[in-house]
Amino acid sequence: MRIVVIGSGFGGLAAAIRLQALGHDVTIAEKLDKAGGRAYVFEQDGFTFDAGPTIVTAPWLIDAIFEAAGKRRDEYVDLMLLEPFYNVRFDDGDIFRYNGIRDELIEQVRNFSPSDVEGYERFVAAAKDVFNCGMPLIDQPLHNLRTMLPVFPDLVRLRADRSVAAMVNHYMKDEKLRQVFSFHPLLIGGNPFNASAMFALIHYLEQKWGVWFAKGGMGQLVKGLVRCFEDIGGTIRYESEVRQITLSSDQKRATGVRLADGTTLPADTVICNAETATALKTMVPATARPRMSNAKLDRYRYSNSLFVIYFGTNRQYPDIAHHEILLGPRYKALLHDIFDRRVLAEDFSLYLHRPTATDPSLAPPGCDAWYVLSPVPHLGGDIDWDVVGPRYRDRIMQHLEERYLPDLSKHIVTERRIDPRYFQQTLNSHLGSAFGPEPTLFQSGAFRPHPVSKDIRNLYFCGAGPHPGAGLPGVFSSGKIVADLIGAEPNPRRERVVPLAPPRTALSEVAAGA
């Protein structure tokens, strides 16, 4: 079967590899000059900057993609376990070193608030319960509400209607600990005060299996997946932006795609890894998608966007860890400004990424590669980035210099930045959202855009938009969902390879053994 995949993000690569390995003829059409989508890589002046995701959890999901192709992940990319996972720095100078060593983590909880140690233990037990319920759903298609009926009792029991912050606040009283253990939804575009408590499973996932990084940067993971895909016969066309999904005369079936240069790629099946709302609005006529109308797409609440500064320094800052969470003086109120009021606040919380703490090869000798990320409103807010962008950059860099990176301005040797317009214009993201629909209760599971079109036969969706949503575990699983839905038989000629240990390619087995 001829299959065209629109976009080479992690979801598209995961689907393409699995389907090519099953004997299909798969072509990926990529708009940019290299693969990755949100995981694009900027290279300049000897520095390598991962443009997007930097955190790997659930590494067995990556192993499973290579295994599906009869390959071993370690033949293509090396994953490195990080310690600590994050330093969480508070505005008053306190630091919580968030790691996977249970005794050390509990001791830090005790140092912040002795009375919260028992509450933290109860929170971990609750997060494990949520993981065991929610994680097996991550690679299930959840076409409609009926597919969620079997887990509704558990969702009620686990209080999925609560937010992550409400769940954490139930177990811990210290305000700083509440922030430490509730910020995780921000990693997938969620407001901790809106995201369903089911996303507390991220804490248990990290504690059980760790936080990882791809040696050479996340771009090496992209390159490894691309090389695996090409090694088994797949084709990628770069600088091939898709402008239209072509349809049959009755508009009921996808017949291929038309590129910006007018080239048509015929297909028996089309998989859209491009951002769902923009793809449907611009590539499919409204008459062909009554159940995914523009009005319905606009009714979703979309996640925040990002303002990111990539910079290189000609000196190193060894006191800064690989991942730093720099919390500002406000928490809930700042998130309200970003997600609800959609205004650019005077204060900010930041994610500071220093990958050269783990892998010095990403910068010239004696140098550090960085990016600093600020969550900001999507383009639904009234913000003129041409005007405020340079000023916002200066405020952030001044803050870093005064608080964390002495003499920073004297040592920057290369720099670039992106804002919500990059997500809208380069990545074709609706409203410049960085993560698609917000991960709230009623925008999760069967409430998210579905992986298979309800209007057009043989049109599928993967990536951050459809279930299960943003984050590497989600987008990798979306590719598996699509491959499973297409339902091809395995190629009997493909040689079986012994899985990497531990063999966790079935998420239900992982949850059962958690």
C-alpha positions in Angstrom: 0.0 0.0 0.0 1.3 3.5 -0.8 1.3 5.7 2.2 2.2 9.4 2.4 3.0 10.9 5.8 2.8 14.7 6.1 5.6 15.9 8.3 8.6 14.3 9.9 8.0 15.0 13.6 8.4 12.2 16.1 4.8 11.0 15.6 5.2 10.9 11.8 8.5 9.1 12.0 7.1 6.6 14.5 4.2 5.8 12.2 6.3 5.7 9.1 8.9 3.3 10.5 6.3 0.9 11.7 4.3 0.9 8.5 7.4 0.6 6.2 8.6 -2.3 8.4 5.2 -4.0 7.7 5.9 -3.9 4.0 4.2 -0.7 2.8 5.7 1.9 0.5 5.9 4.9 2.8 7.0 8.5 1.8 7.3 11.4 4.2 6.8 14.9 2.8 8.6 17.4 5.0 8.2 21.2 4.6 11.6 22.1 6.1 15.1 21.2 4.9 15.6 18.5 7.5 13.5 16.3 9.7 12.2 16.8 13.2 9.3 19.3 13.1 9.2 20.8 16.6 12.5 18.8 17.2 14.3 20.8 14.6 18.0 21.6 15.2 19.7 25.0 14.8 23.4 24.9 14.1 25.5 28.0 14.1 29.0 29.2 14.9 30.0 25.7 16.1 27.1 25.4 18.6 24.2 22.9 18.3 20.8 23.9 19.7 17.8 21.6 20.0 14.9 23.8 19.0 12.2 22.0 20.9 12.0 18.9 23.1 14.9 18.2 25.4 13.5 15.6 27.8 13.1 11.9 27.2 10.9 9.8 29.5 9.5 6.3 28.8 12.6 5.3 26.8 11.1 1.8 26.1 8.7 3.6 23.6 11.8 4.6 21.6 13.2 1.1 21.8 9.9 -0.3 20.5 10.0 1.8 17.3 13.5 0.4 16.3 12.4 -3.1 17.3 9.4 -2.9 15.0 11.9 -2.3 12.2 14.0 -5.2 13.2 16.7 -2.9 14.6 18.2 -2.0 17.9 18.0 1.5 19.3 21.6 1.5 20.5 22.7 1.0 16.9 21.3 4.5 16.1 21.3 6.7 19.2 22.7 6.6 22.7 20.4 7.6 25.5 22.0 9.1 28.7 20.4 9.0 32.1 20.4 12.4 33.8 21.1 13.1 37.5 19.6 15.4 38.8 16.5 15.5 36.6 16.0 19.2 37.3 17.1 21.8 39.7 14.1 23.8 40.7 15.2 27.3 41.8 12.9 29.6 43.7 12.9 33.4 43.5 14.3 33.6 47.1 17.3 31.5 46.2 16.1 28.1 47.6 16.9 25.1 45.4 15.1 21.7 45.2 17.3 19.1 43.4 14.7 17.0 41.8 16.1 13.5 41.1 15.3 9.8 40.9 17.1 8.8 44.1 14.2 8.2 46.4 15.9 8.6 49.8 17.5 11.9 48.6 14.2 13.2 47.3 12.5 12.5 50.5 15.3 14.1 52.5 14.8 17.3 50.4 11.1 17.2 51.0 12.0 16.9 54.7 14.4 19.9 54.5 11.6 22.1 53.0 8.8 20.8 55.2 9.2 17.9 57.6 5.4 17.7 58.1 4.9 17.0 54.3 7.0 13.8 54.1 4.0 11.6 54.8 1.9 13.6 52.3 4.6 13.2 49.6 4.6 9.4 50.2 0.8 9.4 49.8 1.1 11.5 46.7 3.6 9.0 45.1 1.2 6.2 45.9 -1.7 8.1 44.3 0.5 9.0 41.2 1.3 5.3 40.8 -2.4 4.5 40.9 -3.0 7.1 38.2 -0.1 5.7 36.1 -1.5 2.2 36.3 -4.9 3.5 35.1 -3.8 6.1 32.6 -0.6 4.8 31.0 -2.1 1.8 29.3 -4.5 4.2 27.4 -1.6 6.0 25.8 -1.4 3.7 22.8 -5.1 3.0 22.5 -7.1 4.8 19.8 -10.1 6.0 21.9 -12.2 6.7 18.9 -15.3 7.7 20.9 -16.7 7.8 24.4 -17.6 4.1 24.3 -13.9 3.3 24.1 -13.5 5.0 27.5 -16.4 3.4 29.3 -14.2 0.6 30.8 -12.0 3.2 32.6 -14.8 5.6 33.7 -15.0 4.0 37.2 -11.3 4.4 37.6 -11.4 8.0 36.4 -14.1 8.8 39.0 -12.2 6.9 41.7 -9.0 8.8 40.9 -10.7 12.2 40.8 -9.7 12.9 37.2 -11.9 16.0 37.4 -9.4 17.6 39.8 -6.4 19.4 38.4 -2.8 18.3 39.0 -2.3 21.3 41.3 -5.4 20.4 43.3 -4.2 16.8 43.7 -0.7 17.9 44.8 -2.2 20.5 47.2 -4.4 17.8 48.8 -1.3 15.9 49.9 1.2 18.7 50.6 0.9 22.0 52.4 4.2 23.7 51.8 3.8 26.2 48.9 7.2 25.5 47.4 6.7 21.7 47.4 3.3 22.2 45.8 5.1 24.0 42.9 7.9 21.4 42.6 5.4 18.5 42.2 2.8 20.2 40.1 4.8 22.0 37.3 5.0 18.9 35.0 1.9 19.7 32.9 3.8 22.7 31.6 6.1 20.3 29.8 3.2 19.3 27.6 1.4 22.6 27.3 -0.9 22.3 30.3 -1.7 24.7 33.1 -1.2 22.7 36.3 -4.4 24.4 37.6 -6.4 23.2 34.6 -4.7 19.9 33.5 -6.4 16.8 34.7 -5.0 15.0 37.7 -4.3 12.0 35.4 -1.2 13.9 34.3 0.3 13.4 37.7 1.4 10.1 36.2 4.4 12.0 34.8 5.9 12.2 38.3 5.7 8.5 38.8 6.9 7.8 35.3 10.1 9.9 35.9 10.7 8.4 39.3 10.4 4.8 38.0 12.3 5.1 34.7 14.3 8.3 34.9 14.8 11.3 32.7 17.1 10.8 29.7 18.9 12.8 27.0 20.1 11.7 23.6 23.9 12.0 23.2 24.7 14.6 20.6 21.3 16.3 21.3 17.8 15.4 20.5 18.6 16.0 16.8 20.6 12.7 17.0 17.4 10.9 18.0 15.7 12.4 14.9 18.7 11.4 12.7 18.6 7.9 14.2 14.9 7.5 13.4 15.4 8.9 9.9 18.3 6.6 9.2 16.3 3.6 10.5 13.4 4.5 8.2 15.7 4.8 5.2 17.6 1.7 6.1 14.3 -0.3 5.7 13.4 1.4 2.4 11.5 4.5 3.4 11.7 7.8 1.5 11.8 11.3 2.8 11.2 14.3 0.6 12.6 17.5 2.1 11.5 21.1 1.3 8.2 19.5 0.1 5.5 21.4 1.8 2.0 19.9 1.4 -0.6 22.4 0.4 -3.6 20.1 -0.1 -4.8 16.6 0.7 -6.3 15.4 -2.5 -9.7 13.7 -2.3 -11.9 11.5 -4.5 -14.7 13.2 -6.5 -17.2 12.5 -3.7 -14.8 13.9 -1.0 -15.1 10.7 1.0 -11.6 9.3 0.4 -8.0 10.7 0.5 -6.2 10.0 -2.7 -2.8 11.7 -1.9 -1.3 15.1 -1.4 -0.4 18.1 -3.6 2.9 19.9 -2.8 3.5 23.6 -3.0 5.3 23.2 -6.3 2.3 21.5 -7.8 3.6 18.0 -7.6 1.0 15.3 -6.6 2.0 12.3 -4.6 -0.7 9.6 -5.0 -1.5 7.5 -1.9 -3.8 4.8 -0.7 -3.5 6.2 2.8 -2.5 9.7 4.1 -1.2 10.2 7.6 -1.1 13.8 8.8 1.6 14.6 11.3 1.2 18.3 10.7 -0.6 20.3 13.3 -4.2 19.1 13.2 -6.2 22.3 13.2 -4.1 24.1 10.7 -3.8 21.1 8.4 -7.6 20.6 8.3 -8.3 24.2 7.8 -5.8 24.7 5.0 -5.5 21.3 3.3 -9.1 19.9 3.4 -12.1 21.8 2.1 -14.8 22.5 4.8 -17.4 20.7 2.7 -15.4 17.5 3.2 -15.2 17.6 7.0 -18.6 18.4 8.5 -17.7 16.6 11.8 -14.4 18.6 12.1 -15.7 22.0 11.0 -13.7 25.3 11.5 -16.1 26.2 14.3 -15.4 22.9 16.1 -11.6 23.3 15.7 -11.9 26.8 17.1 -13.8 25.6 20.2 -10.8 23.8 21.5 -8.7 25.6 24.1 -5.2 25.7 22.7 -2.0 25.5 24.8 0.4 28.3 25.5 3.2 29.3 23.1 6.9 29.8 23.9 9.5 32.5 23.7 12.9 30.8 23.4 16.4 32.3 23.3 19.2 30.1 22.0 22.7 31.3 22.8 26.3 30.2 23.2 28.9 31.4 25.7 32.6 31.4 25.4 32.9 30.3 29.0 31.2 27.6 31.0 29.0 27.8 34.1 29.5 24.5 35.9 27.1 25.4 38.7 24.1 25.1 36.3 22.6 21.7 35.7 21.4 20.3 32.4 17.8 21.2 33.3 16.9 24.2 35.5 13.4 25.4 36.4 13.6 29.0 37.4 10.4 29.9 39.2 9.4 33.5 39.5 7.7 35.3 42.4 4.2 34.3 41.3 2.9 30.8 40.3 -0.9 30.5 39.9 -1.3 34.1 39.0 1.4 34.0 36.3 -0.2 30.9 34.8 -3.5 32.7 34.8 -2.0 35.5 32.8 -0.5 33.1 30.3 -3.4 30.7 29.7 -6.5 32.7 30.6 -5.9 36.4 30.3 -3.3 35.9 27.5 -1.2 38.9 28.5 2.6 39.2 28.7 3.3 39.6 32.4 6.1 41.7 33.9 7.5 38.7 35.7 8.2 35.2 34.3 9.2 31.7 35.2 11.9 30.1 32.9 13.2 26.8 31.8 17.0 27.0 31.4 18.6 24.3 29.3 22.4 23.6 29.4 23.0 20.4 27.5 26.7 20.9 27.6 26.5 19.9 31.3 26.0 16.4 30.0 27.5 16.5 26.4 30.2 19.1 25.8 30.3 18.1 22.1 27.3 20.5 21.5 29.6 23.5 21.8 33.2 24.4 21.0 35.8 23.5 23.7 35.4 25.6 26.8 32.0 26.9 25.8 28.4 26.2 26.8 25.3 25.9 24.6 22.0 27.1 26.1 18.4 27.8 25.6 16.1 29.7 27.9 12.4 29.2 27.5 9.6 31.4 28.8 5.9 30.1 28.5 3.9 32.9 26.9 0.4 33.3 25.5 -0.5 32.0 22.1 -1.4 34.5 19.3 -5.0 34.7 20.6 -3.6 37.4 22.9 -3.0 41.0 21.8 0.8 41.1 21.8 2.9 42.8 19.2 6.0 40.6 19.1 7.8 42.9 16.8 7.7 45.6 19.5 7.9 43.6 22.7 10.1 40.7 21.6 13.5 42.6 21.8 12.5 44.1 25.2 11.4 40.8 26.5 14.7 39.2 25.4 16.6 41.9 27.3 14.6 41.4 30.5 15.2 37.7 30.5 18.9 37.9 29.8 19.4 40.6 32.4 17.5 38.4 34.9 19.8 35.4 34.1 22.9 37.6 34.4 21.9 39.1 37.7 20.7 35.9 39.3 22.5 32.9 37.7 25.0 33.6 35.0 27.5 36.3 36.1 28.8 38.5 33.3 26.6 36.7 30.8 26.4 39.7 28.4 30.2 39.7 28.0 30.4 36.1 27.1 27.6 35.6 24.5 29.2 34.7 21.2 26.1 33.6 19.2 22.3 33.9 19.6 19.0 33.5 18.0 15.4 33.4 19.3 11.9 32.3 18.4 8.4 33.5 19.5 4.8 32.4 18.8 5.1 33.5 15.2 7.7 30.8 14.6 5.2 28.2 15.7 2.5 29.7 13.5 4.5 30.5 10.4 7.3 27.8 10.3 5.5 24.9 12.1 2.0 25.8 10.8 0.6 25.7 14.4 -2.8 27.1 15.0 -2.6 30.4 16.9 1.1 29.7 17.3 0.4 27.2 20.1 3.4 25.1 20.9 1.5 22.0 22.0 -1.9 21.8 20.4 -5.1 21.6 22.5 -4.6 22.0 26.2 -4.5 18.7 28.2 -7.6 19.4 30.2 -10.0 16.6 31.2 -12.4 17.3 28.4 -9.6 17.7 25.9 -8.0 14.4 26.7 -8.7 10.8 25.5 -11.8 10.6 23.3 -12.3 14.3 23.8 -9.2 15.2 21.8 -9.1 15.2 18.0 -9.2 11.6 16.9 -6.4 9.7 15.2 -8.7 8.6 12.3 -10.9 11.0 10.3 -14.6 10.7 10.9 -15.3 12.2 7.5 -12.7 11.0 5.1 -11.7 7.4 4.7 -8.0 6.5 4.9 -7.0 9.8 6.5 -5.2 9.5 9.8 -3.7 12.0 12.3 -0.7 11.7 14.7 1.5 14.0 16.6 0.7 16.5 19.5 -2.9 17.3 18.3 -4.8 14.0 18.5 -4.9 11.6 21.5 -2.8 11.1 23.5 -1.4 14.6 23.0 1.9 16.4 23.4 5.2 15.2 24.9 7.5 12.5 23.6 5.6 9.5 25.1 2.4 10.9 23.6 3.6 11.6 20.1 5.5 8.4 19.8 2.4 6.5 20.9 0.3 8.4 18.4 2.4 6.9 15.7 1.8 3.5 17.0 -1.9 4.1 17.2 -2.1 5.1 13.6 0.0 2.1 12.5 -2.2 -0.3 14.4 -5.4 1.3 13.0 -4.2 0.9 9.4 -4.1 -2.8 10.4 -1.5 -4.2 8.0 -0.2 -7.7 8.5 3.5 -8.0 9.5 5.9 -8.8 6.8 6.8 -12.5 7.3 10.2 -12.0 5.8 11.3 -9.6 8.4 13.8 -11.1 10.7 12.9 -11.0 14.3 15.3 -9.2 16.6 15.6 -9.9 20.4 14.2 -6.8 22.2 16.4 -4.6 24.3 16.2 -5.4 28.0 14.0 -4.7 29.8 11.4 -5.5 27.0 8.7 -3.0 27.6 7.0 -2.6 24.3 3.5 -3.1 25.6 2.4 -0.3 27.8 -0.1 -2.4 29.6 2.7 -4.7 30.7 4.7 -1.7 31.9 1.8 -0.5 34.0 1.1 -3.9 35.3 4.7 -4.2 36.5 5.0 -0.7 37.9 
